[in-house]
């Protein structure tokens, strides 16, 4: 990487080089659901609680965030 490009990358990323990671470094935001990948049950996501810590009320399987479901 040449020096000018390196400085440009540093400026854009506040001194860090590279990407921002998963989901561009941000959270998914409000208004989503936790979904059971096994039976399809959906419950509203609660702020501050990871879906993966919740068990499905119908079948007991671990819930996942709706945005992370493979379509």
HTML snippet that shows the backbone in 3Dmol.js (N, CA, C, O; Angstrom):
<script src="https://3Dmol.org/build/3Dmol-min.js"></script>
<div id="view" style="width:600px;height:400px;position:relative"></div>
<script>
const pdb = `
ATOM      1  N   UNK A   1       0.864  -1.175   0.000  1.00  0.00           N
ATOM      2  CA  UNK A   1       0.000   0.000   0.000  1.00  0.00           C
ATOM      3  C   UNK A   1       0.903   1.229   0.000  1.00  0.00           C
ATOM      4  O   UNK A   1       1.810   1.331   0.826  1.00  0.00           O
ATOM      5  N   UNK A   2       0.664   2.155  -0.913  1.00  0.00           N
ATOM      6  CA  UNK A   2       1.530   3.326  -0.945  1.00  0.00           C
ATOM      7  C   UNK A   2       1.169   4.280   0.193  1.00  0.00           C
ATOM      8  O   UNK A   2       0.104   4.175   0.801  1.00  0.00           O
ATOM      9  N   UNK A   3       2.068   5.196   0.461  1.00  0.00           N
ATOM     10  CA  UNK A   3       1.922   6.070   1.630  1.00  0.00           C
ATOM     11  C   UNK A   3       0.689   6.966   1.558  1.00  0.00           C
ATOM     12  O   UNK A   3       0.011   7.149   2.569  1.00  0.00           O
ATOM     13  N   UNK A   4       0.384   7.525   0.398  1.00  0.00           N
ATOM     14  CA  UNK A   4      -0.788   8.397   0.266  1.00  0.00           C
ATOM     15  C   UNK A   4      -2.076   7.634   0.529  1.00  0.00           C
ATOM     16  O   UNK A   4      -2.969   8.121   1.221  1.00  0.00           O
ATOM     17  N   UNK A   5      -2.164   6.426  -0.034  1.00  0.00           N
ATOM     18  CA  UNK A   5      -3.363   5.623   0.174  1.00  0.00           C
ATOM     19  C   UNK A   5      -3.484   5.227   1.650  1.00  0.00           C
ATOM     20  O   UNK A   5      -4.579   5.234   2.212  1.00  0.00           O
ATOM     21  N   UNK A   6      -2.357   4.885   2.268  1.00  0.00           N
ATOM     22  CA  UNK A   6      -2.346   4.514   3.685  1.00  0.00           C
ATOM     23  C   UNK A   6      -2.845   5.683   4.531  1.00  0.00           C
ATOM     24  O   UNK A   6      -3.653   5.478   5.437  1.00  0.00           O
ATOM     25  N   UNK A   7      -2.385   6.892   4.261  1.00  0.00           N
ATOM     26  CA  UNK A   7      -2.832   8.061   5.014  1.00  0.00           C
ATOM     27  C   UNK A   7      -4.315   8.315   4.802  1.00  0.00           C
ATOM     28  O   UNK A   7      -5.025   8.693   5.733  1.00  0.00           O
ATOM     29  N   UNK A   8      -4.783   8.107   3.578  1.00  0.00           N
ATOM     30  CA  UNK A   8      -6.199   8.278   3.276  1.00  0.00           C
ATOM     31  C   UNK A   8      -7.040   7.296   4.077  1.00  0.00           C
ATOM     32  O   UNK A   8      -8.069   7.671   4.639  1.00  0.00           O
ATOM     33  N   UNK A   9      -6.609   6.043   4.134  1.00  0.00           N
ATOM     34  CA  UNK A   9      -7.324   5.014   4.911  1.00  0.00           C
ATOM     35  C   UNK A   9      -7.324   5.365   6.395  1.00  0.00           C
ATOM     36  O   UNK A   9      -8.335   5.194   7.075  1.00  0.00           O
ATOM     37  N   UNK A  10      -6.200   5.854   6.896  1.00  0.00           N
ATOM     38  CA  UNK A  10      -6.116   6.235   8.311  1.00  0.00           C
ATOM     39  C   UNK A  10      -7.071   7.373   8.620  1.00  0.00           C
ATOM     40  O   UNK A  10      -7.729   7.364   9.660  1.00  0.00           O
ATOM     41  N   UNK A  11      -7.157   8.367   7.718  1.00  0.00           N
ATOM     42  CA  UNK A  11      -8.049   9.497   7.938  1.00  0.00           C
ATOM     43  C   UNK A  11      -9.513   9.056   7.973  1.00  0.00           C
ATOM     44  O   UNK A  11     -10.269   9.502   8.836  1.00  0.00           O
ATOM     45  N   UNK A  12      -9.917   8.196   7.055  1.00  0.00           N
ATOM     46  CA  UNK A  12     -11.312   7.765   6.970  1.00  0.00           C
ATOM     47  C   UNK A  12     -11.730   6.914   8.167  1.00  0.00           C
ATOM     48  O   UNK A  12     -12.893   6.943   8.571  1.00  0.00           O
ATOM     49  N   UNK A  13     -10.795   6.161   8.732  1.00  0.00           N
ATOM     50  CA  UNK A  13     -11.137   5.219   9.798  1.00  0.00           C
ATOM     51  C   UNK A  13     -10.603   5.633  11.164  1.00  0.00           C
ATOM     52  O   UNK A  13     -10.374   4.786  12.028  1.00  0.00           O
ATOM     53  N   UNK A  14     -10.408   6.917  11.357  1.00  0.00           N
ATOM     54  CA  UNK A  14      -9.941   7.439  12.647  1.00  0.00           C
ATOM     55  C   UNK A  14      -8.674   6.749  13.128  1.00  0.00           C
ATOM     56  O   UNK A  14      -8.564   6.388  14.300  1.00  0.00           O
ATOM     57  N   UNK A  15      -7.718   6.567  12.223  1.00  0.00           N
ATOM     58  CA  UNK A  15      -6.442   5.987  12.607  1.00  0.00           C
ATOM     59  C   UNK A  15      -6.375   4.476  12.485  1.00  0.00           C
ATOM     60  O   UNK A  15      -5.329   3.885  12.752  1.00  0.00           O
ATOM     61  N   UNK A  16      -7.463   3.838  12.088  1.00  0.00           N
ATOM     62  CA  UNK A  16      -7.471   2.379  11.949  1.00  0.00           C
ATOM     63  C   UNK A  16      -7.487   2.035  10.468  1.00  0.00           C
ATOM     64  O   UNK A  16      -8.139   2.706   9.668  1.00  0.00           O
ATOM     65  N   UNK A  17      -6.772   0.995  10.120  1.00  0.00           N
ATOM     66  CA  UNK A  17      -6.766   0.525   8.740  1.00  0.00           C
ATOM     67  C   UNK A  17      -7.636  -0.719   8.671  1.00  0.00           C
ATOM     68  O   UNK A  17      -7.584  -1.568   9.560  1.00  0.00           O
ATOM     69  N   UNK A  18      -8.429  -0.826   7.623  1.00  0.00           N
ATOM     70  CA  UNK A  18      -9.243  -2.020   7.441  1.00  0.00           C
ATOM     71  C   UNK A  18     -10.717  -1.716   7.577  1.00  0.00           C
ATOM     72  O   UNK A  18     -11.127  -0.562   7.702  1.00  0.00           O
ATOM     73  N   UNK A  19     -11.505  -2.775   7.550  1.00  0.00           N
ATOM     74  CA  UNK A  19     -12.953  -2.640   7.617  1.00  0.00           C
ATOM     75  C   UNK A  19     -13.460  -2.429   9.027  1.00  0.00           C
ATOM     76  O   UNK A  19     -12.686  -2.287   9.973  1.00  0.00           O
ATOM     77  N   UNK A  20     -14.763  -2.412   9.145  1.00  0.00           N
ATOM     78  CA  UNK A  20     -15.383  -2.184  10.445  1.00  0.00           C
ATOM     79  C   UNK A  20     -15.981  -3.458  11.023  1.00  0.00           C
ATOM     80  O   UNK A  20     -16.630  -3.411  12.067  1.00  0.00           O
ATOM     81  N   UNK A  21     -15.777  -4.591  10.367  1.00  0.00           N
ATOM     82  CA  UNK A  21     -16.275  -5.850  10.915  1.00  0.00           C
ATOM     83  C   UNK A  21     -17.710  -6.138  10.518  1.00  0.00           C
ATOM     84  O   UNK A  21     -18.240  -5.544   9.579  1.00  0.00           O
ATOM     85  N   UNK A  22     -18.314  -7.034  11.227  1.00  0.00           N
ATOM     86  CA  UNK A  22     -19.675  -7.478  10.935  1.00  0.00           C
ATOM     87  C   UNK A  22     -20.661  -6.330  11.049  1.00  0.00           C
ATOM     88  O   UNK A  22     -20.572  -5.501  11.954  1.00  0.00           O
ATOM     89  N   UNK A  23     -21.592  -6.295  10.127  1.00  0.00           N
ATOM     90  CA  UNK A  23     -22.655  -5.287  10.110  1.00  0.00           C
ATOM     91  C   UNK A  23     -22.091  -3.866  10.129  1.00  0.00           C
ATOM     92  O   UNK A  23     -22.693  -2.958  10.703  1.00  0.00           O
ATOM     93  N   UNK A  24     -20.941  -3.686   9.503  1.00  0.00           N
ATOM     94  CA  UNK A  24     -20.277  -2.383   9.413  1.00  0.00           C
ATOM     95  C   UNK A  24     -20.007  -1.780  10.790  1.00  0.00           C
ATOM     96  O   UNK A  24     -19.966  -0.558  10.934  1.00  0.00           O
ATOM     97  N   UNK A  25     -19.825  -2.617  11.790  1.00  0.00           N
ATOM     98  CA  UNK A  25     -19.458  -2.165  13.118  1.00  0.00           C
ATOM     99  C   UNK A  25     -20.615  -1.676  13.966  1.00  0.00           C
ATOM    100  O   UNK A  25     -20.408  -1.286  15.115  1.00  0.00           O
ATOM    101  N   UNK A  26     -21.811  -1.687  13.438  1.00  0.00           N
ATOM    102  CA  UNK A  26     -22.958  -1.180  14.182  1.00  0.00           C
ATOM    103  C   UNK A  26     -23.859  -2.282  14.703  1.00  0.00           C
ATOM    104  O   UNK A  26     -23.635  -3.463  14.439  1.00  0.00           O
ATOM    105  N   UNK A  27     -24.843  -1.899  15.421  1.00  0.00           N
ATOM    106  CA  UNK A  27     -25.832  -2.840  15.928  1.00  0.00           C
ATOM    107  C   UNK A  27     -26.951  -2.974  14.899  1.00  0.00           C
ATOM    108  O   UNK A  27     -27.017  -2.197  13.947  1.00  0.00           O
ATOM    109  N   UNK A  28     -27.815  -3.939  15.084  1.00  0.00           N
ATOM    110  CA  UNK A  28     -28.907  -4.144  14.143  1.00  0.00           C
ATOM    111  C   UNK A  28     -30.029  -3.136  14.344  1.00  0.00           C
ATOM    112  O   UNK A  28     -30.800  -2.880  13.419  1.00  0.00           O
ATOM    113  N   UNK A  29     -30.132  -2.565  15.527  1.00  0.00           N
ATOM    114  CA  UNK A  29     -31.149  -1.557  15.774  1.00  0.00           C
ATOM    115  C   UNK A  29     -32.439  -2.144  16.307  1.00  0.00           C
ATOM    116  O   UNK A  29     -32.574  -3.362  16.418  1.00  0.00           O
ATOM    117  N   UNK A  30     -33.385  -1.281  16.637  1.00  0.00           N
ATOM    118  CA  UNK A  30     -34.650  -1.719  17.216  1.00  0.00           C
ATOM    119  C   UNK A  30     -35.614  -2.250  16.158  1.00  0.00           C
ATOM    120  O   UNK A  30     -35.367  -2.133  14.957  1.00  0.00           O
ATOM    121  N   UNK A  31     -36.689  -2.821  16.614  1.00  0.00           N
ATOM    122  CA  UNK A  31     -37.758  -3.218  15.717  1.00  0.00           C
ATOM    123  C   UNK A  31     -37.562  -4.535  15.017  1.00  0.00           C
ATOM    124  O   UNK A  31     -38.119  -4.751  13.941  1.00  0.00           O
ATOM    125  N   UNK A  32     -36.789  -5.416  15.596  1.00  0.00           N
ATOM    126  CA  UNK A  32     -36.541  -6.697  14.970  1.00  0.00           C
ATOM    127  C   UNK A  32     -37.149  -7.818  15.805  1.00  0.00           C
ATOM    128  O   UNK A  32     -37.812  -7.576  16.814  1.00  0.00           O
ATOM    129  N   UNK A  33     -36.910  -9.037  15.366  1.00  0.00           N
ATOM    130  CA  UNK A  33     -37.443 -10.203  16.062  1.00  0.00           C
ATOM    131  C   UNK A  33     -36.357 -11.222  16.346  1.00  0.00           C
ATOM    132  O   UNK A  33     -35.339 -11.277  15.657  1.00  0.00           O
ATOM    133  N   UNK A  34     -36.588 -12.018  17.359  1.00  0.00           N
ATOM    134  CA  UNK A  34     -35.812 -13.220  17.610  1.00  0.00           C
ATOM    135  C   UNK A  34     -36.643 -14.349  17.012  1.00  0.00           C
ATOM    136  O   UNK A  34     -37.846 -14.442  17.254  1.00  0.00           O
ATOM    137  N   UNK A  35     -35.991 -15.205  16.230  1.00  0.00           N
ATOM    138  CA  UNK A  35     -36.701 -16.248  15.502  1.00  0.00           C
ATOM    139  C   UNK A  35     -36.111 -17.614  15.837  1.00  0.00           C
ATOM    140  O   UNK A  35     -34.898 -17.759  15.982  1.00  0.00           O
ATOM    141  N   UNK A  36     -36.981 -18.609  15.958  1.00  0.00           N
ATOM    142  CA  UNK A  36     -36.539 -19.979  16.160  1.00  0.00           C
ATOM    143  C   UNK A  36     -36.262 -20.582  14.790  1.00  0.00           C
ATOM    144  O   UNK A  36     -37.147 -20.636  13.935  1.00  0.00           O
ATOM    145  N   UNK A  37     -35.035 -21.033  14.588  1.00  0.00           N
ATOM    146  CA  UNK A  37     -34.647 -21.615  13.312  1.00  0.00           C
ATOM    147  C   UNK A  37     -35.265 -23.000  13.119  1.00  0.00           C
ATOM    148  O   UNK A  37     -35.296 -23.523  12.006  1.00  0.00           O
ATOM    149  N   UNK A  38     -35.754 -23.586  14.206  1.00  0.00           N
ATOM    150  CA  UNK A  38     -36.317 -24.937  14.132  1.00  0.00           C
ATOM    151  C   UNK A  38     -37.814 -24.919  13.807  1.00  0.00           C
ATOM    152  O   UNK A  38     -38.252 -25.608  12.886  1.00  0.00           O
ATOM    153  N   UNK A  39     -38.601 -24.136  14.557  1.00  0.00           N
ATOM    154  CA  UNK A  39     -40.057 -24.160  14.349  1.00  0.00           C
ATOM    155  C   UNK A  39     -40.620 -22.875  13.752  1.00  0.00           C
ATOM    156  O   UNK A  39     -41.784 -22.844  13.353  1.00  0.00           O
ATOM    157  N   UNK A  40     -39.803 -21.795  13.682  1.00  0.00           N
ATOM    158  CA  UNK A  40     -40.239 -20.557  13.052  1.00  0.00           C
ATOM    159  C   UNK A  40     -40.936 -19.563  13.967  1.00  0.00           C
ATOM    160  O   UNK A  40     -41.383 -18.515  13.500  1.00  0.00           O
ATOM    161  N   UNK A  41     -41.041 -19.862  15.255  1.00  0.00           N
ATOM    162  CA  UNK A  41     -41.676 -18.933  16.201  1.00  0.00           C
ATOM    163  C   UNK A  41     -40.899 -17.620  16.241  1.00  0.00           C
ATOM    164  O   UNK A  41     -39.669 -17.621  16.292  1.00  0.00           O
ATOM    165  N   UNK A  42     -41.634 -16.485  16.216  1.00  0.00           N
ATOM    166  CA  UNK A  42     -41.024 -15.159  16.282  1.00  0.00           C
ATOM    167  C   UNK A  42     -41.493 -14.446  17.540  1.00  0.00           C
ATOM    168  O   UNK A  42     -42.676 -14.464  17.879  1.00  0.00           O
ATOM    169  N   UNK A  43     -40.540 -13.815  18.231  1.00  0.00           N
ATOM    170  CA  UNK A  43     -40.878 -12.963  19.369  1.00  0.00           C
ATOM    171  C   UNK A  43     -40.138 -11.640  19.180  1.00  0.00           C
ATOM    172  O   UNK A  43     -39.053 -11.620  18.598  1.00  0.00           O
ATOM    173  N   UNK A  44     -40.706 -10.543  19.661  1.00  0.00           N
ATOM    174  CA  UNK A  44     -40.029  -9.245  19.511  1.00  0.00           C
ATOM    175  C   UNK A  44     -38.683  -9.238  20.233  1.00  0.00           C
ATOM    176  O   UNK A  44     -38.563  -9.745  21.348  1.00  0.00           O
ATOM    177  N   UNK A  45     -37.672  -8.658  19.584  1.00  0.00           N
ATOM    178  CA  UNK A  45     -36.360  -8.531  20.215  1.00  0.00           C
ATOM    179  C   UNK A  45     -36.422  -7.483  21.305  1.00  0.00           C
ATOM    180  O   UNK A  45     -37.029  -6.428  21.120  1.00  0.00           O
ATOM    181  N   UNK A  46     -35.800  -7.762  22.443  1.00  0.00           N
ATOM    182  CA  UNK A  46     -35.744  -6.805  23.548  1.00  0.00           C
ATOM    183  C   UNK A  46     -34.350  -6.212  23.618  1.00  0.00           C
ATOM    184  O   UNK A  46     -33.353  -6.934  23.619  1.00  0.00           O
ATOM    185  N   UNK A  47     -34.292  -4.900  23.676  1.00  0.00           N
ATOM    186  CA  UNK A  47     -33.024  -4.177  23.721  1.00  0.00           C
ATOM    187  C   UNK A  47     -32.161  -4.665  24.876  1.00  0.00           C
ATOM    188  O   UNK A  47     -32.629  -4.798  26.008  1.00  0.00           O
ATOM    189  N   UNK A  48     -30.892  -4.930  24.571  1.00  0.00           N
ATOM    190  CA  UNK A  48     -29.934  -5.342  25.591  1.00  0.00           C
ATOM    191  C   UNK A  48     -29.918  -6.833  25.880  1.00  0.00           C
ATOM    192  O   UNK A  48     -29.104  -7.300  26.677  1.00  0.00           O
ATOM    193  N   UNK A  49     -30.809  -7.591  25.240  1.00  0.00           N
ATOM    194  CA  UNK A  49     -30.848  -9.040  25.453  1.00  0.00           C
ATOM    195  C   UNK A  49     -30.569  -9.724  24.121  1.00  0.00           C
ATOM    196  O   UNK A  49     -31.309  -9.538  23.155  1.00  0.00           O
ATOM    197  N   UNK A  50     -29.500 -10.514  24.075  1.00  0.00           N
ATOM    198  CA  UNK A  50     -29.163 -11.223  22.852  1.00  0.00           C
ATOM    199  C   UNK A  50     -30.169 -12.330  22.605  1.00  0.00           C
ATOM    200  O   UNK A  50     -30.553 -13.049  23.527  1.00  0.00           O
ATOM    201  N   UNK A  51     -30.592 -12.464  21.368  1.00  0.00           N
ATOM    202  CA  UNK A  51     -31.551 -13.516  21.012  1.00  0.00           C
ATOM    203  C   UNK A  51     -31.004 -14.901  21.353  1.00  0.00           C
ATOM    204  O   UNK A  51     -31.764 -15.798  21.715  1.00  0.00           O
ATOM    205  N   UNK A  52     -29.699 -15.072  21.239  1.00  0.00           N
ATOM    206  CA  UNK A  52     -29.106 -16.381  21.485  1.00  0.00           C
ATOM    207  C   UNK A  52     -29.155 -16.798  22.954  1.00  0.00           C
ATOM    208  O   UNK A  52     -28.827 -17.937  23.286  1.00  0.00           O
ATOM    209  N   UNK A  53     -29.560 -15.887  23.828  1.00  0.00           N
ATOM    210  CA  UNK A  53     -29.709 -16.250  25.242  1.00  0.00           C
ATOM    211  C   UNK A  53     -31.144 -16.655  25.563  1.00  0.00           C
ATOM    212  O   UNK A  53     -31.454 -17.011  26.700  1.00  0.00           O
ATOM    213  N   UNK A  54     -32.019 -16.600  24.558  1.00  0.00           N
ATOM    214  CA  UNK A  54     -33.438 -16.903  24.750  1.00  0.00           C
ATOM    215  C   UNK A  54     -33.767 -18.260  24.132  1.00  0.00           C
ATOM    216  O   UNK A  54     -33.338 -18.561  23.018  1.00  0.00           O
ATOM    217  N   UNK A  55     -34.512 -19.057  24.844  1.00  0.00           N
ATOM    218  CA  UNK A  55     -34.992 -20.339  24.329  1.00  0.00           C
ATOM    219  C   UNK A  55     -36.388 -20.149  23.755  1.00  0.00           C
ATOM    220  O   UNK A  55     -37.183 -19.374  24.287  1.00  0.00           O
ATOM    221  N   UNK A  56     -36.683 -20.853  22.672  1.00  0.00           N
ATOM    222  CA  UNK A  56     -37.982 -20.766  22.025  1.00  0.00           C
ATOM    223  C   UNK A  56     -39.074 -21.218  22.995  1.00  0.00           C
ATOM    224  O   UNK A  56     -38.959 -22.285  23.598  1.00  0.00           O
ATOM    225  N   UNK A  57     -40.135 -20.416  23.153  1.00  0.00           N
ATOM    226  CA  UNK A  57     -41.216 -20.782  24.061  1.00  0.00           C
ATOM    227  C   UNK A  57     -42.012 -22.000  23.563  1.00  0.00           C
ATOM    228  O   UNK A  57     -42.709 -22.640  24.351  1.00  0.00           O
ATOM    229  N   UNK A  58     -41.918 -22.323  22.283  1.00  0.00           N
ATOM    230  CA  UNK A  58     -42.663 -23.448  21.721  1.00  0.00           C
ATOM    231  C   UNK A  58     -41.889 -24.768  21.786  1.00  0.00           C
ATOM    232  O   UNK A  58     -42.434 -25.790  22.204  1.00  0.00           O
ATOM    233  N   UNK A  59     -40.597 -24.742  21.365  1.00  0.00           N
ATOM    234  CA  UNK A  59     -39.849 -26.006  21.259  1.00  0.00           C
ATOM    235  C   UNK A  59     -38.578 -26.065  22.097  1.00  0.00           C
ATOM    236  O   UNK A  59     -37.980 -27.132  22.228  1.00  0.00           O
ATOM    237  N   UNK A  60     -38.147 -24.921  22.677  1.00  0.00           N
ATOM    238  CA  UNK A  60     -36.959 -24.912  23.529  1.00  0.00           C
ATOM    239  C   UNK A  60     -35.643 -24.728  22.788  1.00  0.00           C
ATOM    240  O   UNK A  60     -34.584 -24.719  23.415  1.00  0.00           O
ATOM    241  N   UNK A  61     -35.686 -24.580  21.476  1.00  0.00           N
ATOM    242  CA  UNK A  61     -34.479 -24.369  20.671  1.00  0.00           C
ATOM    243  C   UNK A  61     -33.978 -22.946  20.898  1.00  0.00           C
ATOM    244  O   UNK A  61     -34.763 -22.067  21.255  1.00  0.00           O
ATOM    245  N   UNK A  62     -32.683 -22.705  20.696  1.00  0.00           N
ATOM    246  CA  UNK A  62     -32.109 -21.367  20.850  1.00  0.00           C
ATOM    247  C   UNK A  62     -32.610 -20.439  19.740  1.00  0.00           C
ATOM    248  O   UNK A  62     -32.625 -20.810  18.567  1.00  0.00           O
ATOM    249  N   UNK A  63     -33.018 -19.232  20.127  1.00  0.00           N
ATOM    250  CA  UNK A  63     -33.494 -18.232  19.173  1.00  0.00           C
ATOM    251  C   UNK A  63     -32.286 -17.532  18.537  1.00  0.00           C
ATOM    252  O   UNK A  63     -31.201 -17.506  19.118  1.00  0.00           O
ATOM    253  N   UNK A  64     -32.483 -16.961  17.333  1.00  0.00           N
ATOM    254  CA  UNK A  64     -31.458 -16.160  16.686  1.00  0.00           C
ATOM    255  C   UNK A  64     -32.083 -14.884  16.140  1.00  0.00           C
ATOM    256  O   UNK A  64     -33.292 -14.817  15.923  1.00  0.00           O
ATOM    257  N   UNK A  65     -31.248 -13.877  15.923  1.00  0.00           N
ATOM    258  CA  UNK A  65     -31.727 -12.592  15.412  1.00  0.00           C
ATOM    259  C   UNK A  65     -32.226 -12.759  13.982  1.00  0.00           C
ATOM    260  O   UNK A  65     -31.580 -13.432  13.178  1.00  0.00           O
ATOM    261  N   UNK A  66     -33.347 -12.165  13.659  1.00  0.00           N
ATOM    262  CA  UNK A  66     -33.984 -12.310  12.357  1.00  0.00           C
ATOM    263  C   UNK A  66     -33.021 -11.955  11.218  1.00  0.00           C
ATOM    264  O   UNK A  66     -33.021 -12.613  10.178  1.00  0.00           O
ATOM    265  N   UNK A  67     -32.198 -10.910  11.416  1.00  0.00           N
ATOM    266  CA  UNK A  67     -31.281 -10.467  10.377  1.00  0.00           C
ATOM    267  C   UNK A  67     -30.200 -11.511  10.076  1.00  0.00           C
ATOM    268  O   UNK A  67     -29.589 -11.478   9.008  1.00  0.00           O
ATOM    269  N   UNK A  68     -29.966 -12.419  10.995  1.00  0.00           N
ATOM    270  CA  UNK A  68     -28.894 -13.403  10.808  1.00  0.00           C
ATOM    271  C   UNK A  68     -29.402 -14.699  10.170  1.00  0.00           C
ATOM    272  O   UNK A  68     -28.608 -15.586   9.856  1.00  0.00           O
ATOM    273  N   UNK A  69     -30.709 -14.812   9.978  1.00  0.00           N
ATOM    274  CA  UNK A  69     -31.256 -16.002   9.323  1.00  0.00           C
ATOM    275  C   UNK A  69     -30.818 -16.046   7.878  1.00  0.00           C
ATOM    276  O   UNK A  69     -30.860 -15.032   7.182  1.00  0.00           O
ATOM    277  N   UNK A  70     -30.399 -17.205   7.425  1.00  0.00           N
ATOM    278  CA  UNK A  70     -30.052 -17.353   6.012  1.00  0.00           C
ATOM    279  C   UNK A  70     -31.332 -17.449   5.222  1.00  0.00           C
ATOM    280  O   UNK A  70     -32.225 -18.231   5.549  1.00  0.00           O
ATOM    281  N   UNK A  71     -31.413 -16.654   4.188  1.00  0.00           N
ATOM    282  CA  UNK A  71     -32.639 -16.584   3.409  1.00  0.00           C
ATOM    283  C   UNK A  71     -32.626 -17.535   2.260  1.00  0.00           C
ATOM    284  O   UNK A  71     -33.592 -17.598   1.500  1.00  0.00           O
TER     285      UNK A  71
END
`;
const viewer = $3Dmol.createViewer("view");
viewer.addModel(pdb, "pdb");
viewer.setStyle({}, {cartoon: {color: "spectrum"}});
viewer.zoomTo();
viewer.render();
</script>
